[in-house]
Amino acid sequence: MEFLGTVGHFVLTPLYYAISAVLLGWHELFSLVLPAKGGMSWVLSIVGLTVVIRAALIPLFVKQINASRNMQLIQPKVKELQKKYGHDREKLAQETMALYRESNTNPFASCLPLLVQSPIFIALFRLLDQAAKNNKANGFLSQSQAESFGQAKLFGHLPIKLTFVNNDGLHSVQILAAVLVVAMTITTFTTQRQLMTKNMPADAMTGQYAQQQKMLLYVLPVVFAVGGIAFPIGVLFYWTTTNLWTMGQQFYVIRRNPAPGTPAFEAKQHRDRAKGRYVAEPETAAGPTAEAAVEQRRPSQRQQPKRQSKQQRKRSGGAKPGGTPKNDDGTSEGKTA
């Protein structure tokens, strides 16, 4: 346990400084128009912190989207491998990893934003929790700022350190916490469902990958709902804001750059046609469309020679294509009788 505590301190200490620096920067800005010790200035600072973190994670989000798209497009090939090597798990694993390398797909890339956010979330939770319970300053927070952060009240009577469970008998805290937990749950469900219904091809809706997506569709909202009742109000604002950002960011990406063969891709083609834009034929991981493949395999028709009359043949000396032309007297051209 002591070892884990040392590792945790080693990981969280730099995060305390990074989070508190961004938090204090936003707090200084909002304090120009709001009371510095008020809960609203601190809550808006948490929202600003969320925006900065999510903006910094955009490159990871792009990798996540690309990895998810590649995983969808190679599902038909994965199914073929499962049928071919289903009796040999070792061979199946080797061929599947080879397919991942060929298609430049990392099945774990979709978890990167969540893995990176987890320690940030824990650091913010402990920063608020220790400031509230012990008036302890971490990172760049001074003692007075830690006390202000820990004792801040939203709307003058809702301490942002309280939770749905530990609410000091304030029903207003429970109501606000419940609203934020429900918002977290709905945004999580909507984001996952948006991905499955709009940006997954029909071939990817079955199999192991689809089962994982369906499981996440229902498991993640439950996890947020159960865990959310123990989160302080301030942390709930952070998580709700990050969920809203994720939902909007994913909606933008799916609308502007959907995966081929998905409902979102067809909708984009329809919008492009309506605007008079050129719409190229979609290509999938399996190659060109069936119609294009048939056209490629179809042999070109041989051009038939024109039919000539007897007089025309006589004038040409009856020469066959590629033969030597004849003179009118029947001798070869360039020769005399």
PyMOL commands that set and color helices and strands:
alter all, ss='L'
color gray80, all
select helices_A, chain A and resi 2-30+39-56+58-73+75-85+89-102+109-134+143-151+171-198+202-205+208-228+233-256+263-274+290-297+310-315
alter helices_A, ss='H'
color red, helices_A
select strands_A, chain A and resi 153-154+158-159
alter strands_A, ss='S'
color yellow, strands_A
deselect
rebuild
show_as cartoon
